[in-house]
Amino acid sequence: MFFADGFKVYDYILTFEDERRLVWSSRFTFMKAIFFVNRYLVFVGTVGMLYGESMHLSYRSDAFEIHHA
């Protein structure tokens, strides 16, 4: 999971300059909106997933401590 997220970030870093130059400077269209949703919604999902995983790990850690206390 984290390995794949690292690849996503690596891809964004490599292509960000081209995206800024070619996409951001063009006029806003429906296809441009689709591009941005497709490109950046992944990060929203990743943050949500990481938050959920951290809550799950926190809960399991608390349960473990209470059980063995």
BELQUIHU-V651078 format. One line per field, one symbol per residue. ss: DSSP state (H for helix, E for strand, - for the rest). psi: psi as a letter, one per 40 degrees, with the letter a starting at -180 (. if undefined). burial: b if it has 24 or more other C-alpha atoms within 12 Angstrom, else e. A space follows every 10 residues. Layout:
ss = ???
psi = ???
burial = ???
This chain:
ss = -HHHHHHHHH HHHHHHHHHH HHHH-----H HHHHHHHHHH HHHHHHHHHH HHHHHHHHHH HHHHHHHH-
psi = dddddddddd ddddeddddd ddddeiihid ddddddddde dddddddddd dddddddddd ddddddde.
burial = eeeeeeeeee eeeeeeeeee eeeeeeeeee eeeeeeeeee eeeeeeeeee eeeeeeeeee eeeeeeeee
